[in-house]
Every structure is written in structure tokens, then in C-alpha cells.
Amino acid sequence: MDKTIVRLRTKIRKAQEEINAFQEACPHPPQNVRYQHGANTGNWCSDEDSYWTDYYCGKCGKWWMEDGSTRVEGAFCVPYGDDLLPKEESK
Ligand SMILES: [Zn+2]
């Protein structure tokens, strides 16, 4: 492989490690957090119904998901059908 690619991939890996560390250290302040409830219901077998909550932190750019309907006090609850990602950040 060309050395240029090796060098660039090393840069990407290091940058990704920095992003991970930043997201790991981020307290995800409620005023920066958006969340949205999701559900998969009406299954023939109701044991297969599931509920979850998607989260997005606008400070560190992290996405994550939690099982069940959870919430963060002070965070913005995005209505079902709307984009979890704020419009100004989806570019
Ligand atoms: Zn965060």
C-alpha cells in the first residue's frame, strides 16, 4: 500500500481516538441533549414488542440508544416523526 494512504489512515485513526476520548469525557449537558422515543409494537407476539430511546448530544456529537422509554431532565424531547438531529447540524 502507498505510504500516503498508510499515513492518512493513521491520521484518521488518531482523530477517531480523539473524538472517542472527547465523547467519553463529555458530561452530555441536558441543554445540549435531544432524545426521541421509539417503539416497535403490534407484533403478533407481544413479547416481541420493544421500546427504546435514541439520544444525541449536540456538544460532542455522540449518538446512543437506551432500552425502554427513558428521559433526561432538561433535555429536549423530539416529537415522533421529526429528525433527532437538529436541522443546522444535518448538513
Ligand atoms: Zn456529549
PDB file of the backbone (N, CA, C, O) and the ligand in Angstrom, with CONECT records:
HET     ZN  A 101       1
ATOM      1  N   MET A   1       0.844  -1.192   0.000  1.00  0.00           N
ATOM      2  CA  MET A   1       0.000   0.000   0.000  1.00  0.00           C
ATOM      3  C   MET A   1       0.888   1.255   0.000  1.00  0.00           C
ATOM      4  O   MET A   1       1.952   1.280   0.618  1.00  0.00           O
ATOM      5  N   ASP A   2       0.441   2.250  -0.680  1.00  0.00           N
ATOM      6  CA  ASP A   2       1.196   3.502  -0.756  1.00  0.00           C
ATOM      7  C   ASP A   2       1.346   4.131   0.641  1.00  0.00           C
ATOM      8  O   ASP A   2       0.411   4.135   1.442  1.00  0.00           O
ATOM      9  N   LYS A   3       2.525   4.649   0.900  1.00  0.00           N
ATOM     10  CA  LYS A   3       2.801   5.249   2.215  1.00  0.00           C
ATOM     11  C   LYS A   3       1.843   6.398   2.549  1.00  0.00           C
ATOM     12  O   LYS A   3       1.508   6.639   3.708  1.00  0.00           O
ATOM     13  N   THR A   4       1.414   7.100   1.485  1.00  0.00           N
ATOM     14  CA  THR A   4       0.487   8.222   1.700  1.00  0.00           C
ATOM     15  C   THR A   4      -0.805   7.726   2.359  1.00  0.00           C
ATOM     16  O   THR A   4      -1.329   8.359   3.276  1.00  0.00           O
ATOM     17  N   ILE A   5      -1.308   6.586   1.878  1.00  0.00           N
ATOM     18  CA  ILE A   5      -2.541   6.023   2.430  1.00  0.00           C
ATOM     19  C   ILE A   5      -2.321   5.583   3.877  1.00  0.00           C
ATOM     20  O   ILE A   5      -3.158   5.829   4.745  1.00  0.00           O
ATOM     21  N   VAL A   6      -1.193   4.935   4.121  1.00  0.00           N
ATOM     22  CA  VAL A   6      -0.874   4.480   5.475  1.00  0.00           C
ATOM     23  C   VAL A   6      -0.837   5.688   6.421  1.00  0.00           C
ATOM     24  O   VAL A   6      -1.381   5.645   7.524  1.00  0.00           O
ATOM     25  N   ARG A   7      -0.184   6.763   5.967  1.00  0.00           N
ATOM     26  CA  ARG A   7      -0.062   7.969   6.790  1.00  0.00           C
ATOM     27  C   ARG A   7      -1.446   8.593   7.051  1.00  0.00           C
ATOM     28  O   ARG A   7      -1.757   8.991   8.173  1.00  0.00           O
ATOM     29  N   LEU A   8      -2.259   8.667   6.001  1.00  0.00           N
ATOM     30  CA  LEU A   8      -3.585   9.269   6.159  1.00  0.00           C
ATOM     31  C   LEU A   8      -4.492   8.418   7.058  1.00  0.00           C
ATOM     32  O   LEU A   8      -5.251   8.948   7.869  1.00  0.00           O
ATOM     33  N   ARG A   9      -4.399   7.091   6.900  1.00  0.00           N
ATOM     34  CA  ARG A   9      -5.221   6.211   7.751  1.00  0.00           C
ATOM     35  C   ARG A   9      -4.812   6.329   9.215  1.00  0.00           C
ATOM     36  O   ARG A   9      -5.652   6.266  10.113  1.00  0.00           O
ATOM     37  N   THR A  10      -3.509   6.500   9.443  1.00  0.00           N
ATOM     38  CA  THR A  10      -3.026   6.692  10.811  1.00  0.00           C
ATOM     39  C   THR A  10      -3.618   7.981  11.387  1.00  0.00           C
ATOM     40  O   THR A  10      -4.020   8.033  12.549  1.00  0.00           O
ATOM     41  N   LYS A  11      -3.661   9.026  10.539  1.00  0.00           N
ATOM     42  CA  LYS A  11      -4.250  10.301  10.962  1.00  0.00           C
ATOM     43  C   LYS A  11      -5.717  10.125  11.339  1.00  0.00           C
ATOM     44  O   LYS A  11      -6.175  10.630  12.365  1.00  0.00           O
ATOM     45  N   ILE A  12      -6.451   9.392  10.484  1.00  0.00           N
ATOM     46  CA  ILE A  12      -7.886   9.159  10.740  1.00  0.00           C
ATOM     47  C   ILE A  12      -8.065   8.409  12.052  1.00  0.00           C
ATOM     48  O   ILE A  12      -8.918   8.761  12.867  1.00  0.00           O
ATOM     49  N   ARG A  13      -7.248   7.363  12.253  1.00  0.00           N
ATOM     50  CA  ARG A  13      -7.368   6.562  13.466  1.00  0.00           C
ATOM     51  C   ARG A  13      -7.114   7.413  14.707  1.00  0.00           C
ATOM     52  O   ARG A  13      -7.833   7.320  15.701  1.00  0.00           O
ATOM     53  N   LYS A  14      -6.068   8.248  14.626  1.00  0.00           N
ATOM     54  CA  LYS A  14      -5.756   9.120  15.763  1.00  0.00           C
ATOM     55  C   LYS A  14      -6.877  10.121  16.018  1.00  0.00           C
ATOM     56  O   LYS A  14      -7.236  10.386  17.165  1.00  0.00           O
ATOM     57  N   ALA A  15      -7.430  10.677  14.929  1.00  0.00           N
ATOM     58  CA  ALA A  15      -8.526  11.637  15.069  1.00  0.00           C
ATOM     59  C   ALA A  15      -9.743  10.953  15.682  1.00  0.00           C
ATOM     60  O   ALA A  15     -10.425  11.537  16.524  1.00  0.00           O
ATOM     61  N   GLN A  16     -10.020   9.715  15.262  1.00  0.00           N
ATOM     62  CA  GLN A  16     -11.159   8.972  15.801  1.00  0.00           C
ATOM     63  C   GLN A  16     -10.947   8.691  17.294  1.00  0.00           C
ATOM     64  O   GLN A  16     -11.892   8.750  18.081  1.00  0.00           O
ATOM     65  N   GLU A  17      -9.703   8.386  17.676  1.00  0.00           N
ATOM     66  CA  GLU A  17      -9.405   8.169  19.093  1.00  0.00           C
ATOM     67  C   GLU A  17      -9.631   9.440  19.904  1.00  0.00           C
ATOM     68  O   GLU A  17     -10.104   9.393  21.039  1.00  0.00           O
ATOM     69  N   GLU A  18      -9.281  10.590  19.292  1.00  0.00           N
ATOM     70  CA  GLU A  18      -9.507  11.873  19.973  1.00  0.00           C
ATOM     71  C   GLU A  18     -10.991  12.143  20.136  1.00  0.00           C
ATOM     72  O   GLU A  18     -11.433  12.613  21.184  1.00  0.00           O
ATOM     73  N   ILE A  19     -11.772  11.842  19.078  1.00  0.00           N
ATOM     74  CA  ILE A  19     -13.224  12.029  19.143  1.00  0.00           C
ATOM     75  C   ILE A  19     -13.801  11.141  20.238  1.00  0.00           C
ATOM     76  O   ILE A  19     -14.614  11.593  21.043  1.00  0.00           O
ATOM     77  N   ASN A  20     -13.376   9.862  20.268  1.00  0.00           N
ATOM     78  CA  ASN A  20     -13.867   8.932  21.291  1.00  0.00           C
ATOM     79  C   ASN A  20     -13.567   9.446  22.691  1.00  0.00           C
ATOM     80  O   ASN A  20     -14.422   9.400  23.575  1.00  0.00           O
ATOM     81  N   ALA A  21     -12.347   9.937  22.888  1.00  0.00           N
ATOM     82  CA  ALA A  21     -11.947  10.430  24.205  1.00  0.00           C
ATOM     83  C   ALA A  21     -12.777  11.653  24.590  1.00  0.00           C
ATOM     84  O   ALA A  21     -13.190  11.791  25.742  1.00  0.00           O
ATOM     85  N   PHE A  22     -13.020  12.547  23.614  1.00  0.00           N
ATOM     86  CA  PHE A  22     -13.826  13.747  23.875  1.00  0.00           C
ATOM     87  C   PHE A  22     -15.244  13.354  24.262  1.00  0.00           C
ATOM     88  O   PHE A  22     -15.813  13.897  25.209  1.00  0.00           O
ATOM     89  N   GLN A  23     -15.813  12.397  23.513  1.00  0.00           N
ATOM     90  CA  GLN A  23     -17.187  11.969  23.789  1.00  0.00           C
ATOM     91  C   GLN A  23     -17.277  11.246  25.124  1.00  0.00           C
ATOM     92  O   GLN A  23     -18.275  11.343  25.838  1.00  0.00           O
ATOM     93  N   GLU A  24     -16.195  10.507  25.447  1.00  0.00           N
ATOM     94  CA  GLU A  24     -16.143   9.778  26.709  1.00  0.00           C
ATOM     95  C   GLU A  24     -16.136  10.750  27.887  1.00  0.00           C
ATOM     96  O   GLU A  24     -16.743  10.495  28.927  1.00  0.00           O
ATOM     97  N   ALA A  25     -15.436  11.866  27.701  1.00  0.00           N
ATOM     98  CA  ALA A  25     -15.278  12.850  28.776  1.00  0.00           C
ATOM     99  C   ALA A  25     -16.459  13.825  28.851  1.00  0.00           C
ATOM    100  O   ALA A  25     -16.628  14.518  29.854  1.00  0.00           O
ATOM    101  N   CYS A  26     -17.268  13.879  27.802  1.00  0.00           N
ATOM    102  CA  CYS A  26     -18.381  14.835  27.754  1.00  0.00           C
ATOM    103  C   CYS A  26     -19.448  14.473  28.783  1.00  0.00           C
ATOM    104  O   CYS A  26     -19.866  13.319  28.869  1.00  0.00           O
ATOM    105  N   PRO A  27     -19.893  15.473  29.570  1.00  0.00           N
ATOM    106  CA  PRO A  27     -20.953  15.192  30.547  1.00  0.00           C
ATOM    107  C   PRO A  27     -22.345  15.167  29.897  1.00  0.00           C
ATOM    108  O   PRO A  27     -23.344  14.949  30.583  1.00  0.00           O
ATOM    109  N   HIS A  28     -22.412  15.391  28.570  1.00  0.00           N
ATOM    110  CA  HIS A  28     -23.678  15.472  27.831  1.00  0.00           C
ATOM    111  C   HIS A  28     -24.664  16.384  28.577  1.00  0.00           C
ATOM    112  O   HIS A  28     -25.675  15.916  29.101  1.00  0.00           O
ATOM    113  N   PRO A  29     -24.359  17.688  28.619  1.00  0.00           N
ATOM    114  CA  PRO A  29     -25.233  18.627  29.347  1.00  0.00           C
ATOM    115  C   PRO A  29     -26.670  18.563  28.800  1.00  0.00           C
ATOM    116  O   PRO A  29     -26.872  18.603  27.587  1.00  0.00           O
ATOM    117  N   PRO A  30     -27.666  18.463  29.695  1.00  0.00           N
ATOM    118  CA  PRO A  30     -29.065  18.316  29.252  1.00  0.00           C
ATOM    119  C   PRO A  30     -29.482  19.341  28.194  1.00  0.00           C
ATOM    120  O   PRO A  30     -30.244  19.020  27.282  1.00  0.00           O
ATOM    121  N   GLN A  31     -28.977  20.583  28.317  1.00  0.00           N
ATOM    122  CA  GLN A  31     -29.387  21.608  27.346  1.00  0.00           C
ATOM    123  C   GLN A  31     -28.863  21.328  25.943  1.00  0.00           C
ATOM    124  O   GLN A  31     -29.324  21.938  24.977  1.00  0.00           O
ATOM    125  N   ASN A  32     -27.906  20.413  25.821  1.00  0.00           N
ATOM    126  CA  ASN A  32     -27.358  20.028  24.519  1.00  0.00           C
ATOM    127  C   ASN A  32     -27.925  18.696  24.015  1.00  0.00           C
ATOM    128  O   ASN A  32     -27.686  18.290  22.878  1.00  0.00           O
ATOM    129  N   VAL A  33     -28.679  18.032  24.888  1.00  0.00           N
ATOM    130  CA  VAL A  33     -29.134  16.677  24.557  1.00  0.00           C
ATOM    131  C   VAL A  33     -30.556  16.686  23.986  1.00  0.00           C
ATOM    132  O   VAL A  33     -31.446  17.375  24.486  1.00  0.00           O
ATOM    133  N   ARG A  34     -30.736  15.899  22.924  1.00  0.00           N
ATOM    134  CA  ARG A  34     -32.056  15.692  22.331  1.00  0.00           C
ATOM    135  C   ARG A  34     -32.338  14.197  22.394  1.00  0.00           C
ATOM    136  O   ARG A  34     -31.431  13.379  22.246  1.00  0.00           O
ATOM    137  N   TYR A  35     -33.571  13.856  22.609  1.00  0.00           N
ATOM    138  CA  TYR A  35     -33.909  12.431  22.631  1.00  0.00           C
ATOM    139  C   TYR A  35     -35.261  12.191  21.991  1.00  0.00           C
ATOM    140  O   TYR A  35     -36.094  13.091  21.884  1.00  0.00           O
ATOM    141  N   GLN A  36     -35.451  10.959  21.573  1.00  0.00           N
ATOM    142  CA  GLN A  36     -36.682  10.592  20.884  1.00  0.00           C
ATOM    143  C   GLN A  36     -37.057   9.158  21.252  1.00  0.00           C
ATOM    144  O   GLN A  36     -36.228   8.249  21.221  1.00  0.00           O
ATOM    145  N   HIS A  37     -38.316   8.988  21.597  1.00  0.00           N
ATOM    146  CA  HIS A  37     -38.789   7.649  21.940  1.00  0.00           C
ATOM    147  C   HIS A  37     -39.098   6.861  20.677  1.00  0.00           C
ATOM    148  O   HIS A  37     -39.650   7.389  19.712  1.00  0.00           O
ATOM    149  N   GLY A  38     -38.735   5.605  20.707  1.00  0.00           N
ATOM    150  CA  GLY A  38     -39.039   4.727  19.583  1.00  0.00           C
ATOM    151  C   GLY A  38     -39.789   3.503  20.075  1.00  0.00           C
ATOM    152  O   GLY A  38     -39.637   3.094  21.226  1.00  0.00           O
ATOM    153  N   ALA A  39     -40.586   2.930  19.217  1.00  0.00           N
ATOM    154  CA  ALA A  39     -41.343   1.739  19.602  1.00  0.00           C
ATOM    155  C   ALA A  39     -41.582   0.843  18.408  1.00  0.00           C
ATOM    156  O   ALA A  39     -41.765   1.298  17.279  1.00  0.00           O
ATOM    157  N   ASN A  40     -41.573  -0.432  18.693  1.00  0.00           N
ATOM    158  CA  ASN A  40     -41.915  -1.432  17.696  1.00  0.00           C
ATOM    159  C   ASN A  40     -42.996  -2.284  18.355  1.00  0.00           C
ATOM    160  O   ASN A  40     -42.712  -3.209  19.117  1.00  0.00           O
ATOM    161  N   THR A  41     -44.243  -1.942  18.036  1.00  0.00           N
ATOM    162  CA  THR A  41     -45.354  -2.604  18.733  1.00  0.00           C
ATOM    163  C   THR A  41     -46.308  -3.256  17.733  1.00  0.00           C
ATOM    164  O   THR A  41     -46.145  -3.138  16.518  1.00  0.00           O
ATOM    165  N   GLY A  42     -47.286  -3.933  18.271  1.00  0.00           N
ATOM    166  CA  GLY A  42     -48.298  -4.565  17.431  1.00  0.00           C
ATOM    167  C   GLY A  42     -47.821  -5.862  16.815  1.00  0.00           C
ATOM    168  O   GLY A  42     -48.420  -6.364  15.864  1.00  0.00           O
ATOM    169  N   ASN A  43     -46.735  -6.410  17.362  1.00  0.00           N
ATOM    170  CA  ASN A  43     -46.275  -7.704  16.865  1.00  0.00           C
ATOM    171  C   ASN A  43     -47.292  -8.789  17.231  1.00  0.00           C
ATOM    172  O   ASN A  43     -48.005  -8.680  18.228  1.00  0.00           O
ATOM    173  N   TRP A  44     -47.342  -9.808  16.426  1.00  0.00           N
ATOM    174  CA  TRP A  44     -48.285 -10.899  16.663  1.00  0.00           C
ATOM    175  C   TRP A  44     -48.067 -11.442  18.078  1.00  0.00           C
ATOM    176  O   TRP A  44     -49.013 -11.713  18.817  1.00  0.00           O
ATOM    177  N   CYS A  45     -46.807 -11.587  18.422  1.00  0.00           N
ATOM    178  CA  CYS A  45     -46.466 -11.988  19.784  1.00  0.00           C
ATOM    179  C   CYS A  45     -46.006 -10.739  20.524  1.00  0.00           C
ATOM    180  O   CYS A  45     -44.957 -10.178  20.207  1.00  0.00           O
ATOM    181  N   SER A  46     -46.780 -10.306  21.500  1.00  0.00           N
ATOM    182  CA  SER A  46     -46.484  -9.023  22.144  1.00  0.00           C
ATOM    183  C   SER A  46     -45.164  -9.040  22.911  1.00  0.00           C
ATOM    184  O   SER A  46     -44.639  -7.983  23.262  1.00  0.00           O
ATOM    185  N   ASP A  47     -44.623 -10.233  23.175  1.00  0.00           N
ATOM    186  CA  ASP A  47     -43.301 -10.317  23.813  1.00  0.00           C
ATOM    187  C   ASP A  47     -42.230  -9.710  22.911  1.00  0.00           C
ATOM    188  O   ASP A  47     -41.156  -9.324  23.372  1.00  0.00           O
ATOM    189  N   GLU A  48     -42.539  -9.633  21.621  1.00  0.00           N
ATOM    190  CA  GLU A  48     -41.562  -9.086  20.683  1.00  0.00           C
ATOM    191  C   GLU A  48     -41.655  -7.571  20.552  1.00  0.00           C
ATOM    192  O   GLU A  48     -40.805  -6.954  19.910  1.00  0.00           O
ATOM    193  N   ASP A  49     -42.674  -6.967  21.150  1.00  0.00           N
ATOM    194  CA  ASP A  49     -42.773  -5.507  21.144  1.00  0.00           C
ATOM    195  C   ASP A  49     -41.579  -4.929  21.886  1.00  0.00           C
ATOM    196  O   ASP A  49     -41.127  -5.488  22.885  1.00  0.00           O
ATOM    197  N   SER A  50     -41.071  -3.809  21.393  1.00  0.00           N
ATOM    198  CA  SER A  50     -39.931  -3.218  22.085  1.00  0.00           C
ATOM    199  C   SER A  50     -40.023  -1.693  22.117  1.00  0.00           C
ATOM    200  O   SER A  50     -40.637  -1.072  21.249  1.00  0.00           O
ATOM    201  N   TYR A  51     -39.416  -1.126  23.108  1.00  0.00           N
ATOM    202  CA  TYR A  51     -39.382   0.325  23.295  1.00  0.00           C
ATOM    203  C   TYR A  51     -37.946   0.737  23.541  1.00  0.00           C
ATOM    204  O   TYR A  51     -37.193   0.039  24.220  1.00  0.00           O
ATOM    205  N   TRP A  52     -37.576   1.870  22.987  1.00  0.00           N
ATOM    206  CA  TRP A  52     -36.217   2.353  23.188  1.00  0.00           C
ATOM    207  C   TRP A  52     -36.217   3.879  23.113  1.00  0.00           C
ATOM    208  O   TRP A  52     -37.226   4.493  22.765  1.00  0.00           O
ATOM    209  N   THR A  53     -35.092   4.473  23.439  1.00  0.00           N
ATOM    210  CA  THR A  53     -34.940   5.913  23.344  1.00  0.00           C
ATOM    211  C   THR A  53     -33.603   6.215  22.675  1.00  0.00           C
ATOM    212  O   THR A  53     -32.550   5.747  23.109  1.00  0.00           O
ATOM    213  N   ASP A  54     -33.673   7.010  21.607  1.00  0.00           N
ATOM    214  CA  ASP A  54     -32.464   7.445  20.917  1.00  0.00           C
ATOM    215  C   ASP A  54     -32.013   8.782  21.494  1.00  0.00           C
ATOM    216  O   ASP A  54     -32.826   9.664  21.770  1.00  0.00           O
ATOM    217  N   TYR A  55     -30.709   8.911  21.668  1.00  0.00           N
ATOM    218  CA  TYR A  55     -30.147  10.136  22.226  1.00  0.00           C
ATOM    219  C   TYR A  55     -29.106  10.736  21.293  1.00  0.00           C
ATOM    220  O   TYR A  55     -28.400  10.022  20.581  1.00  0.00           O
ATOM    221  N   TYR A  56     -29.025  12.052  21.312  1.00  0.00           N
ATOM    222  CA  TYR A  56     -27.988  12.743  20.565  1.00  0.00           C
ATOM    223  C   TYR A  56     -27.490  13.914  21.408  1.00  0.00           C
ATOM    224  O   TYR A  56     -28.282  14.716  21.904  1.00  0.00           O
ATOM    225  N   CYS A  57     -26.170  14.002  21.565  1.00  0.00           N
ATOM    226  CA  CYS A  57     -25.580  15.132  22.299  1.00  0.00           C
ATOM    227  C   CYS A  57     -24.971  16.098  21.294  1.00  0.00           C
ATOM    228  O   CYS A  57     -24.037  15.746  20.574  1.00  0.00           O
ATOM    229  N   GLY A  58     -25.503  17.322  21.245  1.00  0.00           N
ATOM    230  CA  GLY A  58     -25.032  18.334  20.297  1.00  0.00           C
ATOM    231  C   GLY A  58     -23.681  18.923  20.679  1.00  0.00           C
ATOM    232  O   GLY A  58     -23.063  19.625  19.879  1.00  0.00           O
ATOM    233  N   LYS A  59     -23.218  18.644  21.895  1.00  0.00           N
ATOM    234  CA  LYS A  59     -21.925  19.175  22.313  1.00  0.00           C
ATOM    235  C   LYS A  59     -20.785  18.318  21.775  1.00  0.00           C
ATOM    236  O   LYS A  59     -19.790  18.840  21.273  1.00  0.00           O
ATOM    237  N   CYS A  60     -20.937  16.999  21.883  1.00  0.00           N
ATOM    238  CA  CYS A  60     -19.850  16.102  21.466  1.00  0.00           C
ATOM    239  C   CYS A  60     -20.199  15.281  20.220  1.00  0.00           C
ATOM    240  O   CYS A  60     -19.352  14.564  19.687  1.00  0.00           O
ATOM    241  N   GLY A  61     -21.458  15.390  19.757  1.00  0.00           N
ATOM    242  CA  GLY A  61     -21.842  14.687  18.541  1.00  0.00           C
ATOM    243  C   GLY A  61     -22.084  13.195  18.706  1.00  0.00           C
ATOM    244  O   GLY A  61     -22.155  12.460  17.721  1.00  0.00           O
ATOM    245  N   LYS A  62     -22.211  12.746  19.955  1.00  0.00           N
ATOM    246  CA  LYS A  62     -22.410  11.314  20.188  1.00  0.00           C
ATOM    247  C   LYS A  62     -23.881  10.909  20.053  1.00  0.00           C
ATOM    248  O   LYS A  62     -24.783  11.629  20.482  1.00  0.00           O
ATOM    249  N   TRP A  63     -24.095   9.749  19.453  1.00  0.00           N
ATOM    250  CA  TRP A  63     -25.411   9.115  19.375  1.00  0.00           C
ATOM    251  C   TRP A  63     -25.390   7.902  20.282  1.00  0.00           C
ATOM    252  O   TRP A  63     -24.378   7.207  20.367  1.00  0.00           O
ATOM    253  N   TRP A  64     -26.477   7.646  20.949  1.00  0.00           N
ATOM    254  CA  TRP A  64     -26.572   6.374  21.664  1.00  0.00           C
ATOM    255  C   TRP A  64     -28.037   6.025  21.868  1.00  0.00           C
ATOM    256  O   TRP A  64     -28.928   6.852  21.673  1.00  0.00           O
ATOM    257  N   MET A  65     -28.259   4.794  22.260  1.00  0.00           N
ATOM    258  CA  MET A  65     -29.611   4.293  22.410  1.00  0.00           C
ATOM    259  C   MET A  65     -29.748   3.603  23.750  1.00  0.00           C
ATOM    260  O   MET A  65     -28.830   2.919  24.203  1.00  0.00           O
ATOM    261  N   GLU A  66     -30.884   3.781  24.376  1.00  0.00           N
ATOM    262  CA  GLU A  66     -31.142   3.077  25.635  1.00  0.00           C
ATOM    263  C   GLU A  66     -32.418   2.267  25.495  1.00  0.00           C
ATOM    264  O   GLU A  66     -33.364   2.682  24.825  1.00  0.00           O
ATOM    265  N   ASP A  67     -32.432   1.120  26.128  1.00  0.00           N
ATOM    266  CA  ASP A  67     -33.639   0.292  26.122  1.00  0.00           C
ATOM    267  C   ASP A  67     -34.724   0.961  26.941  1.00  0.00           C
ATOM    268  O   ASP A  67     -34.449   1.580  27.969  1.00  0.00           O
ATOM    269  N   GLY A  68     -35.959   0.834  26.479  1.00  0.00           N
ATOM    270  CA  GLY A  68     -37.089   1.361  27.226  1.00  0.00           C
ATOM    271  C   GLY A  68     -37.289   2.847  26.989  1.00  0.00           C
ATOM    272  O   GLY A  68     -36.512   3.481  26.276  1.00  0.00           O
ATOM    273  N   SER A  69     -38.338   3.401  27.591  1.00  0.00           N
ATOM    274  CA  SER A  69     -38.610   4.830  27.466  1.00  0.00           C
ATOM    275  C   SER A  69     -37.919   5.559  28.600  1.00  0.00           C
ATOM    276  O   SER A  69     -38.430   5.616  29.718  1.00  0.00           O
ATOM    277  N   THR A  70     -36.759   6.113  28.306  1.00  0.00           N
ATOM    278  CA  THR A  70     -36.032   6.849  29.327  1.00  0.00           C
ATOM    279  C   THR A  70     -36.046   8.329  28.968  1.00  0.00           C
ATOM    280  O   THR A  70     -36.437   8.692  27.859  1.00  0.00           O
ATOM    281  N   ARG A  71     -35.635   9.165  29.874  1.00  0.00           N
ATOM    282  CA  ARG A  71     -35.582  10.593  29.598  1.00  0.00           C
ATOM    283  C   ARG A  71     -34.497  11.239  30.438  1.00  0.00           C
ATOM    284  O   ARG A  71     -34.087  10.713  31.473  1.00  0.00           O
ATOM    285  N   VAL A  72     -34.038  12.404  29.963  1.00  0.00           N
ATOM    286  CA  VAL A  72     -33.053  13.175  30.703  1.00  0.00           C
ATOM    287  C   VAL A  72     -33.719  14.492  31.077  1.00  0.00           C
ATOM    288  O   VAL A  72     -34.189  15.228  30.210  1.00  0.00           O
ATOM    289  N   GLU A  73     -33.757  14.781  32.367  1.00  0.00           N
ATOM    290  CA  GLU A  73     -34.370  16.015  32.852  1.00  0.00           C
ATOM    291  C   GLU A  73     -33.714  17.219  32.184  1.00  0.00           C
ATOM    292  O   GLU A  73     -32.492  17.363  32.221  1.00  0.00           O
ATOM    293  N   GLY A  74     -34.520  18.081  31.576  1.00  0.00           N
ATOM    294  CA  GLY A  74     -33.981  19.302  30.967  1.00  0.00           C
ATOM    295  C   GLY A  74     -33.576  19.146  29.509  1.00  0.00           C
ATOM    296  O   GLY A  74     -33.268  20.136  28.845  1.00  0.00           O
ATOM    297  N   ALA A  75     -33.573  17.916  29.002  1.00  0.00           N
ATOM    298  CA  ALA A  75     -33.217  17.693  27.597  1.00  0.00           C
ATOM    299  C   ALA A  75     -34.453  17.878  26.731  1.00  0.00           C
ATOM    300  O   ALA A  75     -35.581  17.837  27.222  1.00  0.00           O
ATOM    301  N   PHE A  76     -34.229  18.082  25.437  1.00  0.00           N
ATOM    302  CA  PHE A  76     -35.336  18.313  24.517  1.00  0.00           C
ATOM    303  C   PHE A  76     -35.865  16.998  23.956  1.00  0.00           C
ATOM    304  O   PHE A  76     -35.120  16.210  23.374  1.00  0.00           O
ATOM    305  N   CYS A  77     -37.141  16.781  24.137  1.00  0.00           N
ATOM    306  CA  CYS A  77     -37.771  15.573  23.610  1.00  0.00           C
ATOM    307  C   CYS A  77     -38.254  15.856  22.189  1.00  0.00           C
ATOM    308  O   CYS A  77     -39.167  16.656  21.988  1.00  0.00           O
ATOM    309  N   VAL A  78     -37.647  15.205  21.217  1.00  0.00           N
ATOM    310  CA  VAL A  78     -38.007  15.405  19.813  1.00  0.00           C
ATOM    311  C   VAL A  78     -39.272  14.603  19.501  1.00  0.00           C
ATOM    312  O   VAL A  78     -39.308  13.393  19.726  1.00  0.00           O
ATOM    313  N   PRO A  79     -40.324  15.277  18.977  1.00  0.00           N
ATOM    314  CA  PRO A  79     -41.563  14.552  18.673  1.00  0.00           C
ATOM    315  C   PRO A  79     -41.338  13.449  17.638  1.00  0.00           C
ATOM    316  O   PRO A  79     -40.479  13.563  16.764  1.00  0.00           O
ATOM    317  N   TYR A  80     -42.112  12.404  17.755  1.00  0.00           N
ATOM    318  CA  TYR A  80     -42.031  11.283  16.823  1.00  0.00           C
ATOM    319  C   TYR A  80     -42.247  11.806  15.398  1.00  0.00           C
ATOM    320  O   TYR A  80     -43.170  12.582  15.151  1.00  0.00           O
ATOM    321  N   GLY A  81     -41.404  11.383  14.477  1.00  0.00           N
ATOM    322  CA  GLY A  81     -41.531  11.812  13.079  1.00  0.00           C
ATOM    323  C   GLY A  81     -40.568  12.931  12.726  1.00  0.00           C
ATOM    324  O   GLY A  81     -40.237  13.120  11.555  1.00  0.00           O
ATOM    325  N   ASP A  82     -40.112  13.680  13.737  1.00  0.00           N
ATOM    326  CA  ASP A  82     -39.123  14.731  13.484  1.00  0.00           C
ATOM    327  C   ASP A  82     -37.717  14.138  13.517  1.00  0.00           C
ATOM    328  O   ASP A  82     -37.496  13.073  14.094  1.00  0.00           O
ATOM    329  N   ASP A  83     -36.770  14.840  12.890  1.00  0.00           N
ATOM    330  CA  ASP A  83     -35.387  14.369  12.907  1.00  0.00           C
ATOM    331  C   ASP A  83     -34.766  14.601  14.279  1.00  0.00           C
ATOM    332  O   ASP A  83     -34.920  15.664  14.880  1.00  0.00           O
ATOM    333  N   LEU A  84     -34.070  13.593  14.750  1.00  0.00           N
ATOM    334  CA  LEU A  84     -33.392  13.733  16.040  1.00  0.00           C
ATOM    335  C   LEU A  84     -32.264  14.750  15.927  1.00  0.00           C
ATOM    336  O   LEU A  84     -31.986  15.503  16.860  1.00  0.00           O
ATOM    337  N   LEU A  85     -31.617  14.754  14.755  1.00  0.00           N
ATOM    338  CA  LEU A  85     -30.517  15.680  14.524  1.00  0.00           C
ATOM    339  C   LEU A  85     -31.064  17.072  14.211  1.00  0.00           C
ATOM    340  O   LEU A  85     -31.923  17.215  13.341  1.00  0.00           O
ATOM    341  N   PRO A  86     -30.573  18.106  14.915  1.00  0.00           N
ATOM    342  CA  PRO A  86     -31.047  19.471  14.606  1.00  0.00           C
ATOM    343  C   PRO A  86     -30.755  19.814  13.147  1.00  0.00           C
ATOM    344  O   PRO A  86     -29.727  19.409  12.604  1.00  0.00           O
ATOM    345  N   LYS A  87     -31.661  20.560  12.513  1.00  0.00           N
ATOM    346  CA  LYS A  87     -31.526  20.892  11.088  1.00  0.00           C
ATOM    347  C   LYS A  87     -30.177  21.507  10.733  1.00  0.00           C
ATOM    348  O   LYS A  87     -29.583  21.172   9.707  1.00  0.00           O
ATOM    349  N   GLU A  88     -29.694  22.416  11.595  1.00  0.00           N
ATOM    350  CA  GLU A  88     -28.443  23.108  11.288  1.00  0.00           C
ATOM    351  C   GLU A  88     -27.231  22.170  11.347  1.00  0.00           C
ATOM    352  O   GLU A  88     -26.143  22.540  10.905  1.00  0.00           O
ATOM    353  N   GLU A  89     -27.414  20.954  11.893  1.00  0.00           N
ATOM    354  CA  GLU A  89     -26.290  20.025  12.003  1.00  0.00           C
ATOM    355  C   GLU A  89     -26.388  18.861  11.019  1.00  0.00           C
ATOM    356  O   GLU A  89     -25.487  18.024  10.960  1.00  0.00           O
ATOM    357  N   SER A  90     -27.457  18.803  10.260  1.00  0.00           N
ATOM    358  CA  SER A  90     -27.636  17.651   9.369  1.00  0.00           C
ATOM    359  C   SER A  90     -27.007  17.875   8.000  1.00  0.00           C
ATOM    360  O   SER A  90     -27.158  17.049   7.099  1.00  0.00           O
ATOM    361  N   LYS A  91     -26.295  19.002   7.846  1.00  0.00           N
ATOM    362  CA  LYS A  91     -25.644  19.271   6.558  1.00  0.00           C
ATOM    363  C   LYS A  91     -24.349  18.456   6.427  1.00  0.00           C
ATOM    364  O   LYS A  91     -23.662  18.549   5.410  1.00  0.00           O
TER     365      LYS A  91
HETATM  366 ZN    ZN A 101     -21.905  14.838  24.863  1.00  0.00          ZN2+
END
